[in-house]
Amino acid sequence: MSSQSSGVITITNAGTYRIVAELATSNTTSANYTISIWLAKNGTNIAGTGSKYDVPSKHGSSDGYLIAVANFFVTVAAGDYVELM
C-alpha cells in the first residue's frame, strides 16, 4: 500500500483490508453540527460505509470537540485505490 495524498491509499496486493480512520474536529459555534464520512473505491462510493457523527457546540469559552473512529473492511484488486470522503 502507498498513500498518494491525504485520505487516498493505493493498494499493491489484492485482498480484503481493514481500514481504520480517526478524525478529530472542533466546533467554535454555538450550534451542534453533523459530519458524514464514507469510503470510496476507485472514485465510487462504497454502499454501506457511511457514518454520521454529531459535533457538540461550544460551551462558554470552550470549543466543542469530537474524535471519531470508523472501521471499514474492503476487498480490492491490485492497483485499486480507496479514499476517505
C-alpha positions as CSV (number, residue, x, y, z in Angstrom):
1,M,0.0,0.0,0.0
2,S,1.0,3.6,-0.5
3,S,-0.5,6.9,0.3
4,Q,-0.6,9.4,-2.5
5,S,-2.2,12.2,-0.6
6,S,-4.3,12.8,2.4
7,G,-7.0,10.2,2.6
8,V,-6.0,8.3,-0.6
9,I,-4.4,4.8,-0.4
10,T,-3.3,2.8,-3.4
11,I,-3.3,-1.0,-2.9
12,T,-0.4,-3.0,-4.1
13,N,-1.6,-6.5,-3.4
14,A,-5.2,-7.8,-3.9
15,G,-7.1,-8.9,-0.8
16,T,-9.5,-7.8,1.9
17,Y,-8.2,-5.0,4.1
18,R,-9.3,-3.4,7.3
19,I,-9.0,0.4,7.1
20,V,-9.3,2.4,10.3
21,A,-9.9,6.2,10.0
22,E,-9.6,8.5,13.0
23,L,-10.9,12.0,12.7
24,A,-10.6,14.9,15.1
25,T,-12.7,18.0,14.7
26,S,-13.7,21.0,16.8
27,N,-16.7,23.3,16.8
28,T,-16.4,27.0,17.5
29,T,-20.1,27.8,17.1
30,S,-23.0,27.7,19.5
31,A,-24.9,25.1,17.5
32,N,-24.2,21.4,17.1
33,Y,-23.3,20.1,13.6
34,T,-23.1,16.8,11.9
35,I,-20.2,15.4,9.9
36,S,-20.6,12.5,7.5
37,I,-17.8,10.2,6.3
38,W,-17.7,7.2,3.9
39,L,-15.3,5.2,1.9
40,A,-14.9,5.2,-1.9
41,K,-13.0,2.7,-4.1
42,N,-11.6,3.9,-7.4
43,G,-13.7,7.1,-7.2
44,T,-17.0,5.3,-6.5
45,N,-18.7,5.5,-3.1
46,I,-18.9,2.1,-1.4
47,A,-22.5,1.3,-0.2
48,G,-23.0,0.8,3.5
49,T,-19.8,2.6,4.6
50,G,-21.4,5.9,5.6
51,S,-21.3,7.1,9.2
52,K,-22.6,10.3,10.8
53,Y,-21.2,12.0,13.9
54,D,-22.6,14.9,15.9
55,V,-20.0,17.5,16.9
56,P,-21.1,19.3,20.1
57,S,-21.4,23.0,20.3
58,K,-19.1,25.5,22.0
59,H,-19.9,26.0,25.7
60,G,-18.8,29.3,27.1
61,S,-15.2,29.8,26.0
62,S,-14.6,26.0,25.4
63,D,-15.0,24.7,21.9
64,G,-16.9,21.5,21.2
65,Y,-14.6,18.6,20.2
66,L,-15.1,15.2,18.7
67,I,-12.8,12.3,17.9
68,A,-14.5,9.8,15.6
69,V,-13.2,6.4,14.7
70,A,-14.5,4.4,11.7
71,N,-13.6,0.8,10.7
72,F,-14.0,-0.4,7.1
73,F,-13.4,-3.8,5.5
74,V,-12.9,-3.6,1.8
75,T,-12.0,-6.1,-0.9
76,V,-9.7,-4.7,-3.6
77,A,-7.7,-5.7,-6.6
78,A,-4.0,-4.8,-7.0
79,G,-3.8,-1.2,-8.2
80,D,-7.2,-0.1,-6.8
81,Y,-7.3,3.0,-4.6
82,V,-9.5,3.8,-1.7
83,E,-10.2,7.2,-0.1
84,L,-12.0,8.6,2.8
85,M,-14.7,11.0,1.8
